[in-house]
Amino acid sequence: MDFFRTPAELRAACRSGAYDGPTSGHARGFVQANMVILPAADATDFTEFCRRNPKPCPVLEILEAGDPEPKSSAPGADVRTDLSRYRLFRDGEPAGEATDISDLWRDDLVTFLLGCSFTAEEALIAAGLEPRHIAETGIVPMYRTTRAAAAAGRFRGPVVVSMRPYAPADARRAAEITERYPMAHGGPLQIGDPDALGIADIDAPEYGAPVTIRDGELPVFWACGVTPQAALANARPELAITHAPGYMFVSDLAADDGP
């Protein structure tokens, strides 16, 4: 696979329709973000949901209502066109996917950009701990757990986790490395025990795609930015737009600097 080297190149390819694939491994060294777009009427409760759940929902930037330009994290970018794939929800129910949401844009829509584990993956790669999904599928496996996120207003639901397998010694190193990136979900929530999170089948993630777990390796679970998408089903806003899992917004923020 050929990887885009800069965020601007990747966003331009998304905007033109030339690229609609996952973003893991692209624009290395720059912060990738989860995205949630909601009507202003729901934005206050969602802001509180993020505050109460900083592990899965670390806030990078909140755009003003009706403004599609993330002026702090990617000046000149446009959240309506610059993601490779979007997921749509109507009254909390999935309503399809799109590669451009310009026709859905409204003056009351508020955009939230939230930290993503792909940022910490850069540090893992630099340490010789490249997550296996980058080579195998391009999309990390993600699971709904039986742990409840802290509710805020109508926003409530399970914590979603992403998983990367490592040998025990490497799992400990990966935990130490990712602890240094709180804006990318920080350290793991659990190491080695899917049952502790209520995950019945490690080979059947609810989002993303399964990866190979070799003999002697442990599944390592981190909080995941798909958690807000699970909460949308309970909040049931009349419209919500998110990134498709694994298809992130790529900012101009340097991964080592954070927001």
Secondary structure, 3 states (H helix, E strand, C coil): CCCCCCHHHHHHHHHHCCCCCCCCCCCCCEEEEEEEEEEHHHHHHHHHHHHHCCCCCCEEEECCCCCCCCCCCCCCCCCCCCCCCEEEEECCEEEEEECCCHHHCCCCEEEEEEECHHHHHHHHHHCCCCCHHHHHCCCCCEEEEEEECCCECCECCEEEEEEEEECHHHHHHHHHHHCCCHHHCCCCCEECCHHHHCCCCCCCCCECCCCCCCCCCEEEEEECCCHHHHHHHHHCCCCEEEECCCCCEEEEEECCCCC
